[in-house]
Amino acid sequence: MPGNGSNGHKLDRATFAVGEWTAEPSRNLLMRGAEEVRVEPRVMDVLVHLARRAGEVVSKEDLVAEVWEGRYVSDDVLTVTVYALRKALGDDARQPQYVETVPRRGYRWIAPVKESGRATAPPVATFRHSARMVAAAAVVLAVLVAGAAWMLTFPTRRHVPAAEAHEAYVKGRYFLDQRSVNSLKQALEQFQRAIALDPQYPAAHAGLADTYSSMADFGVTTPAELRPRAMAAAHKALELDARSGEALAALGRVQFLFDWDFAGAEKNIERAVRLNSEHMPTFQVLAWLRSAQGRNEEAATAARRALQIDPVNMARYTELAWVLSFGGKFDAAMAELDRALLLNPRHFECHMMKGWALEIAGQPDAAFAAYRLGMAASGAPDAALQRLDKVHQAEGLPGFYRLWLNRSSGGAPLSDTWRAQIYVRTGELDRALDALENAFQKRESALAWVNVDPSFRPLRADGRFQRIASQVGHN
């Protein structure tokens, strides 16, 4: 581990106790009772370094010098690493029990630390050893006295899928991120194929649940039809492996998008993070949930972690820009979108996200320019682009949105939530409220953000809007 040889009082790679947890650095493992959580090596290195200096304020510079050996590391990487450590421990930055943030100074480890020497193990480890001795003696006694069969409960082993099933699962995840009705149908086929090849594969059932959630969001069919399928697939994944982070994240996604049950979703998604800190969709849905809760800094941290895990996927950049914009961080959002456009200058969704962010930042002309680039990137003919220019010159952005609404009426499904946003932009507030009421009756997933979406600011004082907003996310 970096820096181990420089300080005689430092913890080594032996097991040691921190608060309720036992840390085993050599295996990147945290243990609490029967619960085991594996973390990334960097996360464990940060834990060890902070625990070595328990009670002291450790600066960010010191952490980088020790853990990353002085290599350049952005604040975001360090923030994400500390975030992952907190999640693994079940810690809360607002009421910390392990890692305290000291503003403008760094971090301080505040939980008790008990080192284990070669002869003396931490109390948790000693208890585990004693428990094993008692369990072994009980088994021997049972066999000798009754001659009966016996069974011990060990930590759940992760399912190793068949090679073809895993290939289908990976393809399903790829298609799920392409964000079109056709790609969602391809994702559905791949996850169903993975399950047919390996029915005991929990992650494939979780992927199926995520697909049903996305299909409802895209209007492939109604949430009422898709929710039971999504919930059944998530529960099947948990039935196969109760400690599957993928399954818990899928269940949290269903609770969040279909039921607007923020509390239930939060419980399952946070547990999923602790169980699997490498599963991108977990951090994706955590970012969505935090943004809908108005916890914008946490949303951005989760979205950055999703991008860190999946750095070449354009969707990760647009999602990060989206949650940054919700928090008013427009310059940071523009920087992420510009990074994405270096990867793919013709990415339609990226240009459209840039237009939306610029619009809510109060830059309508720049927003239109971004929208126009998006339309051109999508293959719109010159005649259509010239028509856009004329409408914008005559009517501004409201004219562009009226044109977009008419264009969409005969194309891909348009959710009532998105229709309401367009009506607000065109100044048709009564029609916007009608659309929101329709969205509420259908239980559209996009309505989860109704309380925080800046598009709806002109409606917030209206009683019809307040009745809808009061029933989303408060159960």
C-alpha positions in Angstrom: 0.0 0.0 0.0 1.4 3.5 -0.7 3.3 5.0 2.1 3.4 2.0 4.4 7.1 2.3 5.1 7.3 5.8 6.3 5.7 5.9 9.8 6.2 3.3 12.5 2.9 4.0 14.3 0.8 3.4 11.2 -1.6 0.5 10.9 -0.3 -2.4 8.8 -2.3 -4.7 6.6 -3.6 -6.7 9.6 -7.2 -6.7 10.6 -8.4 -3.9 12.9 -11.7 -2.7 14.3 -13.3 0.6 13.5 -16.5 1.4 15.3 -19.0 -1.4 14.5 -16.9 -2.7 11.6 -13.8 -4.9 11.3 -11.5 -3.9 8.4 -9.3 -6.4 6.7 -7.2 -4.3 4.3 -5.4 -7.2 2.7 -8.8 -8.4 1.2 -10.3 -4.9 0.9 -13.1 -6.2 3.1 -15.3 -4.6 5.8 -17.2 -6.9 8.1 -20.0 -6.3 10.6 -21.6 -9.4 12.1 -22.5 -11.6 9.2 -22.4 -8.6 6.8 -19.4 -8.3 4.4 -18.8 -5.4 2.1 -15.9 -5.3 -0.4 -14.5 -1.9 -1.3 -12.1 -0.7 -3.9 -8.4 -0.7 -2.9 -8.3 3.2 -3.0 -11.3 3.3 -0.6 -9.6 0.9 1.8 -6.3 2.9 1.5 -8.2 6.1 2.5 -9.8 4.3 5.4 -6.5 3.0 6.7 -4.8 6.4 6.3 -7.6 8.3 8.2 -7.7 5.6 10.9 -4.0 5.8 11.4 -4.5 9.5 12.3 -7.8 9.1 14.1 -8.9 12.4 15.8 -6.6 14.5 13.6 -7.7 16.7 10.7 -6.1 15.2 7.5 -5.9 17.6 4.6 -6.8 16.7 1.1 -3.2 17.2 0.1 -2.0 14.7 2.7 -4.5 12.1 1.5 -3.5 12.5 -2.1 0.2 12.4 -1.2 -0.3 9.2 0.9 -2.9 7.3 -1.1 -2.1 8.4 -4.6 1.6 8.9 -3.9 1.4 12.6 -5.0 0.0 11.9 -8.5 -2.4 14.5 -9.8 -5.9 13.7 -8.5 -8.9 16.1 -8.9 -11.0 17.0 -5.9 -13.8 15.1 -7.5 -11.9 11.8 -7.4 -11.1 12.3 -3.7 -14.7 13.3 -3.0 -16.1 10.2 -4.8 -13.6 8.0 -2.9 -14.6 9.4 0.5 -18.3 9.1 -0.5 -17.8 5.5 -1.4 -16.1 4.9 2.0 -19.0 6.5 3.8 -21.5 4.5 1.9 -19.7 1.3 2.6 -19.8 2.1 6.3 -23.4 3.3 6.3 -22.1 6.7 7.4 -24.0 10.1 6.9 -21.9 13.2 6.1 -24.5 15.3 7.9 -24.4 13.3 11.1 -21.1 11.4 10.8 -20.1 8.5 13.0 -16.9 7.7 11.1 -15.7 10.4 8.7 -16.2 14.0 9.5 -15.7 16.7 6.9 -13.9 19.7 8.3 -14.8 22.6 5.9 -11.8 24.0 4.0 -9.4 21.8 6.0 -10.0 18.1 5.1 -11.3 15.0 6.9 -11.2 13.6 10.4 -11.7 10.0 11.5 -13.9 10.1 14.6 -14.8 6.5 15.3 -12.8 4.3 17.8 -9.9 2.4 16.2 -8.5 -0.8 17.8 -5.4 -2.3 16.2 -4.9 -6.0 16.2 -1.4 -7.2 17.0 -0.2 -10.7 16.2 -1.3 -12.0 19.5 -4.4 -9.8 20.2 -7.2 -9.5 17.8 -9.8 -6.7 17.9 -12.9 -7.5 20.0 -15.0 -8.1 16.9 -12.5 -10.6 15.5 -12.2 -12.3 18.9 -15.9 -12.6 19.0 -16.0 -14.1 15.6 -13.3 -16.7 16.6 -15.2 -17.6 19.7 -18.5 -17.9 17.8 -16.8 -20.3 15.4 -15.5 -22.4 18.2 -19.0 -22.6 19.8 -20.6 -23.4 16.5 -18.1 -26.2 15.8 -18.6 -27.7 19.2 -22.4 -27.6 18.8 -22.1 -29.4 15.5 -19.9 -32.2 16.8 -22.3 -32.6 19.8 -25.3 -32.8 17.5 -23.7 -35.5 15.3 -22.5 -37.5 18.3 -25.8 -37.5 20.1 -28.4 -37.6 17.4 -26.5 -38.6 14.3 -28.6 -36.0 12.5 -27.7 -33.9 9.4 -26.5 -30.4 10.0 -26.2 -27.2 8.2 -24.2 -24.0 8.7 -25.0 -20.6 7.1 -22.1 -19.1 5.3 -21.9 -15.7 3.5 -23.7 -16.0 0.1 -21.5 -16.8 -2.8 -21.9 -14.7 -5.8 -23.5 -16.6 -8.8 -21.0 -17.2 -11.6 -23.1 -17.0 -14.8 -22.8 -19.1 -17.9 -20.5 -17.3 -20.4 -23.3 -16.9 -23.0 -25.7 -15.6 -20.4 -23.2 -13.0 -19.2 -22.6 -11.9 -22.8 -26.3 -11.4 -23.3 -26.5 -9.5 -20.0 -23.7 -7.1 -21.1 -25.4 -6.5 -24.4 -28.7 -5.8 -22.5 -26.9 -3.2 -20.5 -25.5 -1.6 -23.6 -28.9 -1.4 -25.4 -30.5 -0.1 -22.2 -28.2 2.9 -22.3 -29.0 3.8 -26.0 -32.2 5.6 -24.9 -34.6 4.7 -27.7 -37.8 2.7 -28.0 -36.0 0.3 -30.4 -32.9 -0.2 -28.2 -35.2 -0.9 -25.1 -36.8 -3.7 -27.0 -33.3 -5.0 -27.9 -32.3 -4.8 -24.2 -35.5 -6.7 -23.2 -34.6 -9.5 -25.7 -31.0 -9.7 -24.4 -32.0 -9.9 -20.7 -34.7 -12.5 -21.5 -32.1 -14.5 -23.4 -29.7 -14.3 -20.5 -32.4 -15.6 -18.1 -33.3 -18.4 -20.5 -29.6 -19.5 -20.7 -29.1 -19.1 -16.9 -32.3 -18.8 -14.9 -30.3 -18.5 -11.6 -28.5 -15.3 -12.7 -29.7 -12.5 -10.4 -28.1 -9.7 -12.3 -30.0 -10.7 -15.5 -33.4 -10.5 -13.6 -32.3 -7.1 -12.2 -31.5 -5.9 -15.7 -34.9 -7.0 -16.8 -36.5 -5.0 -14.0 -34.4 -1.9 -15.1 -35.6 -2.4 -18.7 -39.3 -2.5 -17.7 -38.7 0.7 -15.6 -37.1 2.4 -18.6 -39.8 1.2 -21.0 -42.4 2.9 -18.8 -40.3 6.1 -18.8 -40.1 6.1 -22.6 -43.9 5.4 -23.0 -43.5 2.0 -24.6 -46.6 1.1 -22.7 -48.3 2.2 -19.5 -46.7 2.2 -16.0 -49.7 0.3 -14.8 -48.8 -2.6 -17.1 -45.0 -2.5 -16.6 -44.8 -1.9 -12.8 -45.9 -5.5 -11.9 -43.3 -6.9 -14.3 -40.5 -4.7 -13.0 -41.4 -5.5 -9.4 -41.6 -9.2 -10.0 -38.2 -9.3 -11.8 -36.5 -7.3 -9.0 -38.0 -9.6 -6.3 -36.9 -12.7 -8.3 -33.3 -11.3 -8.4 -33.4 -10.8 -4.6 -34.9 -14.3 -4.1 -31.9 -15.7 -6.0 -29.4 -13.6 -4.0 -30.6 -11.5 -1.1 -27.2 -9.7 -1.0 -27.2 -8.8 -4.7 -26.4 -5.1 -5.1 -27.8 -5.2 -8.6 -31.2 -6.6 -7.3 -31.5 -4.1 -4.5 -30.7 -1.2 -6.9 -33.3 -2.5 -9.4 -35.9 -2.7 -6.6 -35.0 0.8 -5.5 -35.4 2.0 -9.1 -38.9 0.5 -9.2 -39.9 2.1 -5.9 -38.5 5.5 -7.0 -39.9 5.6 -10.6 -43.2 3.8 -10.3 -44.2 4.5 -6.7 -42.4 7.8 -6.0 -41.5 6.1 -2.7 -38.3 8.0 -2.0 -37.8 6.6 1.5 -38.1 2.9 0.4 -35.9 3.5 -2.6 -33.3 5.2 -0.6 -33.0 2.3 1.8 -32.5 -0.2 -0.9 -30.2 1.9 -3.1 -27.9 2.8 -0.2 -27.6 -0.9 0.8 -26.9 -1.7 -2.9 -24.0 0.9 -2.8 -22.5 -0.8 0.3 -22.7 -4.2 -1.3 -21.3 -3.3 -4.7 -19.4 -0.1 -5.3 -18.6 -1.0 -8.9 -22.2 -1.3 -10.3 -22.8 1.7 -12.4 -26.6 1.6 -12.5 -26.7 1.8 -8.7 -25.0 5.2 -8.8 -27.1 6.2 -11.8 -30.3 5.7 -9.9 -28.8 7.2 -6.7 -28.0 10.3 -8.6 -31.6 10.5 -9.9 -33.0 10.0 -6.4 -30.8 12.6 -4.8 -31.7 15.1 -7.5 -35.4 14.5 -7.0 -34.9 15.0 -3.3 -33.1 18.3 -3.9 -29.8 17.0 -2.5 -27.9 18.3 -5.5 -24.3 17.9 -4.2 -24.9 14.2 -3.4 -26.6 13.8 -6.8 -23.5 15.2 -8.5 -21.2 13.0 -6.5 -23.2 9.9 -7.4 -23.3 10.9 -11.1 -19.6 11.4 -11.1 -19.1 8.0 -9.6 -21.2 6.5 -12.4 -19.1 8.3 -14.9 -15.9 7.1 -13.3 -17.1 3.5 -13.6 -18.3 4.0 -17.2 -16.2 6.8 -18.6 -16.8 6.3 -22.4 -20.6 6.3 -22.3 -22.2 9.6 -23.5 -25.2 9.0 -21.2 -23.0 9.3 -18.1 -21.9 12.8 -19.2 -25.4 14.0 -20.0 -26.8 12.7 -16.7 -24.0 14.4 -14.7 -24.7 17.7 -16.6 -28.4 17.3 -15.8 -28.0 16.9 -12.1 -25.4 19.7 -12.0 -27.9 22.0 -13.7 -30.5 21.1 -11.2 -28.1 22.4 -8.6 -27.4 25.6 -10.5 -23.9 24.5 -11.5 -24.2 25.6 -15.1 -20.5 26.2 -15.8 -19.7 22.7 -14.5 -22.5 21.2 -16.6 -21.2 22.9 -19.7 -17.7 21.6 -19.1 -19.0 18.0 -18.8 -21.0 18.4 -22.0 -18.1 19.8 -23.9 -16.0 16.9 -22.7 -18.7 14.5 -24.1 -18.8 16.3 -27.4 -15.1 15.8 -27.8 -15.9 12.1 -27.8 -18.9 12.4 -30.2 -19.5 15.9 -31.7 -22.8 14.6 -33.3 -24.5 13.3 -30.2 -28.1 14.6 -30.4 -28.9 14.2 -26.7 -25.8 16.0 -25.6 -26.6 19.0 -27.7 -30.2 19.0 -26.5 -29.1 18.8 -22.8 -26.8 21.7 -23.5 -29.7 23.7 -24.8 -31.9 22.9 -21.8 -29.1 23.8 -19.3 -28.4 27.1 -21.1 -32.1 27.9 -21.2 -32.7 27.5 -17.5 -29.4 29.4 -16.9 -31.1 32.4 -18.6 -29.3 32.2 -22.0 -32.1 31.7 -24.6 -30.1 32.5 -27.7 -27.3 30.2 -26.7 -29.9 27.6 -25.9 -31.4 27.8 -29.4 -28.0 27.6 -31.0 -27.4 24.3 -29.0 -30.8 22.9 -30.0 -30.1 23.8 -33.6 -26.8 21.9 -33.5 -28.6 19.0 -32.1 -31.2 19.0 -34.9 -28.4 19.2 -37.5 -26.5 16.4 -35.8 -29.6 14.2 -36.0 -29.7 14.6 -39.7 -32.3 17.4 -40.1 -32.3 18.7 -43.7 -31.3 22.2 -44.5 -34.8 23.2 -45.3 -36.0 22.2 -41.8 -33.1 24.1 -40.2 -33.9 27.2 -42.2 -37.5 26.9 -41.0 -36.3 26.7 -37.4 -34.3 29.8 -37.9 -37.3 31.7 -39.2 -39.5 30.6 -36.4 -36.9 31.5 -33.8 -36.4 34.9 -35.3 -40.1 35.6 -35.3 -41.1 34.0 -32.0 -38.0 33.1 -30.0 -37.8 29.9 -28.0 -41.6 29.5 -27.6 -41.9 29.3 -31.3 -39.2 26.6 -31.4 -41.1 24.6 -28.7 -44.4 24.9 -30.5 -42.7 23.5 -33.6 -41.2 20.7 -31.6 -44.5 19.9 -30.0 -46.2 19.6 -33.5 -43.3 17.6 -34.8 -43.4 15.2 -31.9 -47.1 14.6 -32.1 -46.7 12.2 -35.0 -43.4 10.6 -34.0 -42.0 9.0 -30.8 -44.1 8.8 -27.7 -44.2 12.1 -25.8 -44.8 11.9 -22.0 -47.4 14.2 -20.5 -44.7 15.4 -18.1 -42.5 16.5 -21.0 -45.6 17.9 -22.7 -46.3 20.0 -19.6 -42.8 21.4 -19.7 -43.2 22.4 -23.3 -46.5 24.1 -22.5 -44.9 26.1 -19.7 -42.2 27.2 -22.2 -44.9 28.3 -24.7 -46.8 30.2 -21.9 -49.8 27.9 -22.0 -50.0 27.3 -18.3 -53.5 25.8 -18.1 -52.6 23.2 -20.7 -49.4 22.5 -18.8 -51.5 21.8 -15.6 -53.9 19.6 -17.6 -50.9 17.6 -18.9 -49.5 17.3 -15.4 -52.8 15.9 -14.1 -52.8 13.4 -16.9 -49.2 12.4 -16.0 -50.2 12.0 -12.3 -53.1 9.7 -13.3 -50.8 7.6 -15.4 -48.1 7.7 -12.6 -45.4 8.7 -15.1 -41.9 8.3 -13.7 -40.7 11.7 -14.8 -43.1 13.2 -12.3 -40.7 12.2 -9.6 -38.9 15.5 -10.2 -42.0 17.7 -10.1 -40.9 19.3 -6.9 -37.5 20.3 -8.1 -37.7 20.8 -11.8 -37.0 24.5 -12.6 -39.3 24.2 -15.6 -42.3 24.2 -13.3 -41.5 27.4 -11.4 -44.3 29.4 -13.0 -46.8 26.7 -11.8 -45.7 26.4 -8.2 -48.2 28.8 -6.7 -51.2 27.1 -8.4 -53.4 24.9 -6.2 -53.7 22.2 -8.9 -49.9 22.0 -9.1 -49.5 21.9 -5.3 -52.0 19.0 -5.0 -49.9 16.9 -7.4 -46.6 17.9 -6.0 -47.6 17.1 -2.4 -48.2 13.5 -3.3 -44.9 12.8 -5.0 -41.9 11.7 -2.8 -43.5 12.3 0.6 -44.6 8.7 1.5 
